[in-house]
Amino acid sequence: MRFFYVLFLHLYHTGIFVASVGSRKARQWMQGRRMLFKEMEHAVQEDLHKGIDTPPLWLHCASLGEFEQSRSVLERIREEYPQKRILLTFFSPAGYRHCKDTSLADHVFYLPIPTPANVRRFLDLWNPGLVAFVRSEYWYTFMRALSDREVPMVVLSSIFRSRQYFFRFTGRWFRRQLHRISCFFVQEEASAELLNNHGIHQHVVCGDTRFDRVCSLSQNPEPIASISEFAGDSKVLVAGSTWPADEVLLKHLILDSSLQMKIIIAPHEIHESRIQQVEKLAPGKTVRYSQLQTDPPLDAGILILDTIGLLSRVYQYGHIAYVGGGFGHGIHNILEAATWGLPVFFGPNHKKFAEAKDLIVREGAQVVSGGNELHSHVSAILRDNRLHQRKAKICKDYVAEKSGVTDAVMKHLKIWL
């Protein structure tokens, strides 16, 4: 099985190379790794010149979402262990580009293609003392090599489902690799029970660190002056991480001027063709975030975020939230909206997300399957302030109730720090 896994890695790399001809994202993925080891070697040499040669903590995230999920833990490590050397890697271009200058890490790089040769070269170069993967990022060539070198590995905010490939008959080899992990910090009891049932007992139920991250956002708000000016005294619907299928529903709201609200749309992808696609929802009535301070239309009622990294702060100007992805692979982060007290709407594909199910039961969130349904519920909240206040309190209380996860993680993580 290991042979086929390594073969898959080589084929995957070849596929990305072919795709890079026509895909901007694939091209960035390839370009970011072109001189990767030379850049890493230079960084290590610079550290040595400064007299820094202690084994770093290596944190690996798939993309920006995983970085935000682990951020509260990373901040605490920086605060409590200021001398700790931190290496941060990303698999995706979006995560790397947004976080490459973060002060929470000493070095930020792409993850090299995890072939056995690259893994040896990477580990020989960095010699990490502790490795933390986030949520569901498992690279078995790294896990095996780290285990052979007796380097402790933890997984932050991990979550498991019985349908995952680990727990299928054909996933026996992959499941065996999980025994190499020193500790899983799992989100819920169901995940712990599932691991126990398969003989994997090195875990602690701590919860989801995203709650601490989003809670800190609302407790320490960072204003965005241009968006505050756009929102004014209007009620605002913030549509976060939307896809074309989500925007079909939003059009029902856009076409009804009697709602008297403004809309902020943050497409999940922000390349030019997607921004233009969103602009076509209301020709002449939209403004891009990049235009706000230069040439904003006077009658623009729809703001399009054509940048990444702002959405979690933009929700503070909202009255209601719609979170995209529910008509595709799954909804995006609803907690960033809930922490600001925004009643949340999303599409039907939400069942993998405990927070969505919890907030539906508590009536702080609601599933919508079509534009008319979304319009009906949004209209009701806009008309009834008491209804809005009740739902807003449910959402804020839920986030506050689930916070405090970072304390639990740090209590156990100190064993290796």
Backbone torsions as a table, in degrees:
resi	resn	phi	psi	omega
1	MET	NA	-37.5	179.4
2	ARG	-60.5	-38.7	178.5
3	PHE	-58.8	-45.3	-178.3
4	PHE	-68.8	-33.4	178.0
5	TYR	-64.8	-46.1	178.8
6	VAL	-64.8	-39.1	176.7
7	LEU	-60.4	-41.9	177.8
8	PHE	-58.8	-41.6	-179.8
9	LEU	-60.1	-43.1	179.2
10	HIS	-66.1	-41.5	179.0
11	LEU	-66.1	-37.4	179.0
12	TYR	-62.8	-44.3	178.9
13	HIS	-62.1	-41.1	177.8
14	THR	-63.7	-40.7	178.9
15	GLY	-62.8	-40.8	177.1
16	ILE	-64.2	-39.7	179.2
17	PHE	-60.9	-44.2	178.8
18	VAL	-65.5	-43.3	-178.1
19	ALA	-66.0	-25.9	-176.5
20	SER	-64.6	-16.5	177.9
21	VAL	-63.1	-38.9	-176.6
22	GLY	-117.5	-2.9	-176.5
23	SER	-116.3	123.6	179.2
24	ARG	-63.6	-41.7	-178.6
25	LYS	-65.1	-43.7	178.4
26	ALA	-64.9	-36.2	179.2
27	ARG	-65.3	-42.3	176.7
28	GLN	-63.2	-38.9	179.6
29	TRP	-60.2	-43.1	179.9
30	MET	-71.9	-46.4	-177.6
31	GLN	-61.7	-37.2	-178.9
32	GLY	-65.2	-21.0	-178.1
33	ARG	-104.6	0.4	-172.6
34	ARG	-62.2	-46.5	-178.6
35	MET	-115.0	27.8	-169.1
36	LEU	-58.7	-50.7	-175.7
37	PHE	-68.7	-33.0	176.1
38	LYS	-65.0	-40.4	178.5
39	GLU	-66.0	-40.0	177.8
40	MET	-64.9	-44.4	180.0
41	GLU	-60.8	-39.0	177.8
42	HIS	-63.6	-41.7	-179.8
43	ALA	-64.4	-42.4	179.4
44	VAL	-64.7	-41.6	178.4
45	GLN	-62.4	-39.9	177.8
46	GLU	-61.5	-42.2	178.0
47	ASP	-62.4	-41.7	-179.2
48	LEU	-63.7	-37.9	177.5
49	HIS	-63.3	-28.4	179.1
50	LYS	-87.5	-0.7	-178.8
51	GLY	81.3	19.3	-179.0
52	ILE	-103.6	112.6	180.0
53	ASP	-141.0	15.8	179.1
54	THR	-71.7	145.4	178.4
55	PRO	-60.0	127.5	-176.9
56	PRO	-79.8	161.3	162.8
57	LEU	-81.8	124.1	178.7
58	TRP	-105.2	118.0	175.9
59	LEU	-109.5	125.1	178.6
60	HIS	-115.8	131.1	178.4
61	CYS	-124.1	144.1	175.5
62	ALA	-65.6	-50.7	-176.3
63	SER	-153.3	-161.8	-175.1
64	LEU	-63.8	-38.2	-178.7
65	GLY	-60.6	-41.8	179.2
66	GLU	-69.4	-34.3	175.9
67	PHE	-62.6	-46.4	179.0
68	GLU	-62.7	-34.8	179.8
69	GLN	-65.8	-34.8	-177.8
70	SER	-95.1	-2.3	-170.7
71	ARG	-60.0	-40.9	-177.6
72	SER	-63.7	-36.0	177.4
73	VAL	-68.6	-43.2	180.0
74	LEU	-62.7	-40.2	178.5
75	GLU	-63.4	-39.8	179.9
76	ARG	-68.4	-38.2	177.7
77	ILE	-63.9	-42.4	177.4
78	ARG	-60.9	-39.2	-177.1
79	GLU	-72.5	-44.4	-173.5
80	GLU	-89.6	-23.2	-179.9
81	TYR	-131.1	66.8	-173.5
82	PRO	-60.8	-22.3	-179.6
83	GLN	-87.9	-6.0	-177.6
84	LYS	-68.2	127.6	178.0
85	ARG	-80.8	128.8	-174.0
86	ILE	-122.6	126.5	175.2
87	LEU	-110.1	127.2	-178.7
88	LEU	-119.3	128.7	177.4
89	THR	-124.9	154.7	178.5
90	PHE	-131.2	150.1	173.5
91	PHE	-89.0	-37.2	-172.5
92	SER	-99.5	153.3	176.0
93	PRO	-63.3	-36.7	-176.6
94	ALA	-61.4	-46.6	179.6
95	GLY	-64.2	-45.0	-178.2
96	TYR	-64.1	-48.1	-175.6
97	ARG	-62.6	-36.7	-177.8
98	HIS	-76.6	-30.4	-171.1
99	CYS	-111.2	4.3	-172.8
100	LYS	-63.1	-20.0	179.8
101	ASP	-110.4	15.4	-177.5
102	THR	-63.4	142.7	178.5
103	SER	-81.7	-4.0	-178.3
104	LEU	-81.9	-6.2	178.5
105	ALA	-136.0	150.7	176.7
106	ASP	-80.2	-32.4	-179.7
107	HIS	-141.7	138.4	178.8
108	VAL	-128.6	125.7	-179.0
109	PHE	-142.6	165.2	166.9
110	TYR	-71.2	152.9	170.4
111	LEU	-77.5	128.3	177.1
112	PRO	-67.3	156.9	173.4
113	ILE	-54.6	121.4	-169.9
114	PRO	-80.1	52.2	170.7
115	THR	-72.2	157.2	-179.4
116	PRO	-53.9	-40.0	-179.9
117	ALA	-65.5	-44.0	179.0
118	ASN	-65.6	-38.1	179.6
119	VAL	-62.7	-46.7	178.6
120	ARG	-60.2	-44.5	-178.2
121	ARG	-63.5	-42.9	-179.8
122	PHE	-63.1	-47.9	-176.4
123	LEU	-71.6	-34.8	175.5
124	ASP	-63.4	-35.4	-177.0
125	LEU	-73.8	-47.0	-172.1
126	TRP	-95.9	-31.4	-179.9
127	ASN	47.4	59.1	-175.9
128	PRO	-63.9	148.5	177.5
129	GLY	-94.4	-22.0	178.9
130	LEU	-154.0	139.3	180.0
131	VAL	-122.8	132.8	176.9
132	ALA	-123.5	118.5	171.9
133	PHE	-96.8	154.5	-176.0
134	VAL	-113.0	123.7	171.2
135	ARG	64.6	-78.0	-171.4
136	SER	-141.3	28.7	-178.0
137	GLU	-96.8	98.7	-177.0
138	TYR	-118.9	117.9	176.2
139	TRP	-118.4	107.5	-165.9
140	TYR	-70.3	-29.1	176.3
141	THR	-65.8	-39.5	175.7
142	PHE	-67.3	-44.1	-177.7
143	MET	-60.8	-41.7	-179.9
144	ARG	-66.6	-46.2	-178.1
145	ALA	-65.0	-40.2	178.8
146	LEU	-66.5	-39.8	177.9
147	SER	-63.4	-42.8	178.7
148	ASP	-62.3	-31.1	179.7
149	ARG	-89.9	2.5	178.8
150	GLU	60.0	37.9	175.4
151	VAL	-91.6	124.2	-179.8
152	PRO	-65.1	141.0	179.6
153	MET	-128.2	135.1	174.8
154	VAL	-126.9	157.7	175.8
155	VAL	-123.1	120.8	-178.4
156	LEU	-87.0	139.3	175.3
157	SER	51.5	41.4	-179.3
158	SER	-75.8	153.3	179.2
159	ILE	-147.7	140.7	-176.0
160	PHE	-129.6	147.2	177.6
161	ARG	-129.0	146.4	-176.0
162	SER	-61.8	-22.8	-179.1
163	ARG	-85.9	-5.3	179.0
164	GLN	-64.0	153.5	-174.6
165	TYR	-61.9	-24.3	178.0
166	PHE	-55.2	-38.2	-167.4
167	PHE	-102.3	9.1	173.4
168	ARG	-88.0	164.5	179.6
169	PHE	-58.9	-38.1	-178.3
170	THR	-78.8	-5.1	-176.8
171	GLY	-100.9	17.6	-175.1
172	ARG	-59.1	-42.1	-179.1
173	TRP	-63.7	-43.7	-180.0
174	PHE	-64.8	-39.0	-179.8
175	ARG	-63.5	-37.3	178.9
176	ARG	-61.3	-32.0	-179.0
177	GLN	-66.2	-26.4	-179.4
178	LEU	-64.8	-23.3	178.4
179	HIS	-66.0	-16.9	-179.3
180	ARG	-75.5	-19.6	-178.4
181	ILE	-72.3	135.9	-179.2
182	SER	-73.5	-38.5	179.9
183	CYS	-159.7	132.2	170.9
184	PHE	-99.2	122.5	171.3
185	PHE	-91.7	93.2	-171.2
186	VAL	-87.6	156.3	-175.3
187	GLN	-80.3	-28.0	-170.0
188	GLU	-151.1	162.1	-179.2
189	GLU	-62.5	-34.4	-178.2
190	ALA	-61.1	-38.1	177.8
191	SER	-67.4	-40.9	178.9
192	ALA	-63.0	-41.6	179.7
193	GLU	-64.5	-40.3	179.6
194	LEU	-63.7	-43.1	176.7
195	LEU	-63.1	-43.1	178.9
196	ASN	-58.8	-40.4	-178.7
197	ASN	-63.4	-19.4	179.8
198	HIS	-112.3	21.4	172.7
199	GLY	76.2	19.3	179.6
200	ILE	-109.2	105.2	-170.1
201	HIS	-111.4	-2.6	-177.1
202	GLN	-86.4	76.5	-178.3
203	HIS	-148.6	158.8	176.3
204	VAL	-136.2	131.8	177.0
205	VAL	-84.1	113.3	-176.7
206	CYS	-120.6	-26.3	-173.5
207	GLY	105.0	-169.9	-175.0
208	ASP	-106.0	120.3	-178.1
209	THR	-65.4	-13.3	177.3
210	ARG	-60.6	-30.8	-179.3
211	PHE	-62.1	-41.3	178.5
212	ASP	-66.7	-39.5	-179.7
213	ARG	-62.7	-50.2	-176.3
214	VAL	-71.5	-30.8	177.7
215	CYS	-63.3	-39.2	179.2
216	SER	-66.4	-29.5	179.1
217	LEU	-62.8	-45.8	-177.8
218	SER	-77.5	-25.5	178.7
219	GLN	-79.1	-24.9	179.6
220	ASN	-129.4	67.9	-174.5
221	PRO	-64.0	139.4	175.2
222	GLU	-112.7	108.4	-176.2
223	PRO	-66.4	154.7	172.5
224	ILE	-124.5	101.2	-169.0
225	ALA	-56.6	-45.2	-175.9
226	SER	-66.3	-34.2	178.8
227	ILE	-76.6	-35.7	175.0
228	SER	-59.2	-41.8	178.7
229	GLU	-66.4	-39.7	178.2
230	PHE	-63.0	-44.6	-177.3
231	ALA	-68.1	-41.5	-179.3
232	GLY	55.8	-133.7	178.9
233	ASP	-97.3	6.6	-177.2
234	SER	-76.6	154.7	168.5
235	LYS	-80.1	136.9	-171.7
236	VAL	-124.1	133.2	169.2
237	LEU	-98.9	124.6	177.5
238	VAL	-102.5	119.1	178.2
239	ALA	-104.5	106.8	-173.2
240	GLY	-101.3	139.1	175.0
241	SER	53.4	53.9	-176.0
242	THR	-88.2	153.6	172.9
243	TRP	-118.6	167.2	-179.0
244	PRO	-52.2	-37.8	-179.8
245	ALA	-64.5	-32.5	176.8
246	ASP	-71.3	-37.0	-176.3
247	GLU	-70.3	-21.3	172.8
248	VAL	-61.1	-40.7	178.2
249	LEU	-70.3	-40.8	-177.6
250	LEU	-63.1	-28.0	-178.2
251	LYS	-61.6	-30.1	176.8
252	HIS	-62.3	-33.1	177.2
253	LEU	-78.3	-39.7	-178.1
254	ILE	-62.7	-37.8	-176.4
255	LEU	-75.6	-14.0	-177.8
256	ASP	-101.3	94.1	-178.4
257	SER	-69.4	-17.9	-178.8
258	SER	-68.4	-15.8	179.5
259	LEU	-68.6	-24.3	176.2
260	GLN	51.3	53.1	175.5
261	MET	-136.8	161.2	174.7
262	LYS	-100.8	159.2	-177.7
263	ILE	-130.0	134.3	172.3
264	ILE	-114.2	123.2	-178.3
265	ILE	-114.1	125.6	176.8
266	ALA	-114.9	94.1	179.1
267	PRO	-61.7	146.4	179.1
268	HIS	-63.9	-34.8	175.3
269	GLU	-114.0	139.9	-171.9
270	ILE	-120.5	22.8	175.3
271	HIS	-70.2	163.2	-169.1
272	GLU	-56.4	-42.1	-177.3
273	SER	-64.9	-34.2	178.2
274	ARG	-70.9	-40.8	178.9
275	ILE	-62.1	-42.9	178.5
276	GLN	-63.5	-36.1	178.4
277	GLN	-62.7	-41.0	178.6
278	VAL	-68.6	-38.6	179.2
279	GLU	-60.2	-30.1	-179.5
280	LYS	-70.4	-12.2	176.9
281	LEU	-65.5	-30.0	-179.0
282	ALA	-151.3	76.3	-177.1
283	PRO	-53.4	129.6	177.6
284	GLY	80.7	-4.2	-177.8
285	LYS	-111.9	5.6	-176.6
286	THR	-112.3	158.5	173.2
287	VAL	-141.2	139.8	176.2
288	ARG	-84.2	151.0	177.6
289	TYR	-57.6	-38.4	-178.5
290	SER	-67.0	-15.4	-179.9
291	GLN	-97.7	-9.2	-170.2
292	LEU	-55.7	-39.3	-175.8
293	GLN	-95.2	0.2	-178.4
294	THR	-113.8	-55.1	-174.6
295	ASP	-146.3	61.1	-178.7
296	PRO	-74.0	131.8	174.7
297	PRO	-62.7	138.5	-176.8
298	LEU	-65.4	-30.3	-175.7
299	ASP	-104.8	16.9	-178.4
300	ALA	-69.0	125.1	177.4
301	GLY	-111.5	-0.6	-178.0
302	ILE	-129.8	122.5	178.4
303	LEU	-105.1	130.2	178.4
304	ILE	-108.0	121.2	176.3
305	LEU	-78.4	108.9	178.9
306	ASP	-103.7	35.1	176.7
307	THR	-146.0	160.5	178.0
308	ILE	-106.6	160.4	175.0
309	GLY	95.2	-4.1	-177.7
310	LEU	-103.7	-19.4	-168.8
311	LEU	-55.0	-43.8	-177.3
312	SER	-60.4	-28.8	177.7
313	ARG	-87.6	-26.3	-178.7
314	VAL	-67.6	-30.1	-178.8
315	TYR	-58.3	-22.5	-179.7
316	GLN	-64.2	-18.0	179.4
317	TYR	-96.4	5.1	-175.8
318	GLY	-93.1	162.5	175.3
319	HIS	-113.6	-33.9	180.0
320	ILE	-141.9	151.3	177.4
321	ALA	-126.2	143.2	167.9
322	TYR	-122.1	127.3	-178.3
323	VAL	-112.9	128.4	-173.3
324	GLY	-80.9	175.2	177.4
325	GLY	101.9	-13.1	-175.5
326	GLY	-73.8	-6.0	174.6
327	PHE	-109.6	11.4	179.3
328	GLY	-128.8	-126.1	-175.8
329	HIS	-76.5	-16.8	-179.2
330	GLY	149.0	153.3	-175.9
331	ILE	-65.5	154.7	176.3
332	HIS	-89.3	-166.4	-170.1
333	ASN	-68.6	111.8	178.0
334	ILE	-92.0	-15.3	-177.2
335	LEU	-69.4	-30.4	178.6
336	GLU	-62.6	-29.0	175.8
337	ALA	-83.9	-43.1	-175.8
338	ALA	-61.4	-35.2	-177.4
339	THR	-64.1	-24.0	177.4
340	TRP	-90.3	3.1	179.0
341	GLY	79.6	32.8	178.2
342	LEU	-97.9	121.8	169.5
343	PRO	-56.6	137.2	-170.5
344	VAL	-117.2	136.5	174.0
345	PHE	-119.3	148.7	177.7
346	PHE	-161.3	169.6	-178.1
347	GLY	-78.6	179.8	-169.9
348	PRO	-71.1	-20.3	-177.1
349	ASN	-87.1	81.7	-176.4
350	HIS	-133.3	2.4	-166.8
351	LYS	-70.2	-15.6	177.9
352	LYS	-81.8	-3.4	-170.2
353	PHE	-115.3	110.4	-176.2
354	ALA	-60.6	-38.3	-178.4
355	GLU	-64.5	-32.7	177.8
356	ALA	-67.7	-45.9	179.9
357	LYS	-64.2	-40.6	179.1
358	ASP	-61.9	-46.9	-176.7
359	LEU	-71.9	-27.0	174.0
360	ILE	-65.4	-47.0	179.7
361	VAL	-60.9	-39.5	-178.3
362	ARG	-80.9	-7.6	178.2
363	GLU	72.0	28.0	171.7
364	GLY	-93.9	-18.9	179.6
365	ALA	-131.4	160.8	-177.5
366	GLN	-148.8	141.2	176.5
367	VAL	-87.2	138.6	174.5
368	VAL	-126.7	143.2	-177.8
369	SER	-111.9	-6.9	180.0
370	GLY	-158.2	169.0	-176.4
371	GLY	-65.0	-38.5	179.5
372	ASN	-64.8	-38.7	179.2
373	GLU	-66.1	-44.0	177.4
374	LEU	-61.2	-44.7	179.5
375	HIS	-58.8	-43.1	-178.7
376	SER	-62.5	-46.0	-177.4
377	HIS	-70.8	-41.0	178.6
378	VAL	-63.3	-42.8	178.9
379	SER	-58.7	-41.9	-178.7
380	ALA	-63.6	-41.6	-179.6
381	ILE	-69.6	-38.0	178.6
382	LEU	-65.2	-33.3	-178.4
383	ARG	-80.0	-30.7	-169.9
384	ASP	-115.8	99.8	-177.0
385	ASN	-65.5	-34.4	179.5
386	ARG	-65.9	-37.7	176.9
387	LEU	-63.5	-43.0	178.8
388	HIS	-62.4	-45.4	-178.1
389	GLN	-62.8	-38.8	-179.9
390	ARG	-65.0	-46.1	-179.8
391	LYS	-67.7	-38.3	179.2
392	ALA	-61.9	-42.5	179.9
393	LYS	-65.5	-39.3	178.0
394	ILE	-58.2	-46.2	-177.5
395	CYS	-66.1	-45.7	-178.8
396	LYS	-66.6	-41.7	179.7
397	ASP	-64.1	-36.9	-179.0
398	TYR	-63.4	-45.6	179.8
399	VAL	-63.8	-43.8	-179.6
400	ALA	-62.8	-39.8	-179.2
401	GLU	-63.1	-35.4	-175.2
402	LYS	-91.4	-2.5	-177.7
403	SER	-79.5	173.6	-177.6
404	GLY	97.8	8.1	-177.0
405	VAL	-68.1	-38.0	-176.5
406	THR	-59.6	-37.5	177.8
407	ASP	-59.4	-43.2	-179.2
408	ALA	-66.6	-40.9	179.2
409	VAL	-64.7	-47.0	-177.1
410	MET	-63.6	-33.7	179.0
411	LYS	-57.1	-40.8	-179.6
412	HIS	-87.1	-32.3	-176.5
413	LEU	-67.3	-25.1	-178.2
414	LYS	-60.3	-21.5	178.6
415	ILE	-58.0	-36.3	-176.3
416	TRP	-101.5	-17.3	-179.5
417	LEU	-81.3	NA	NA
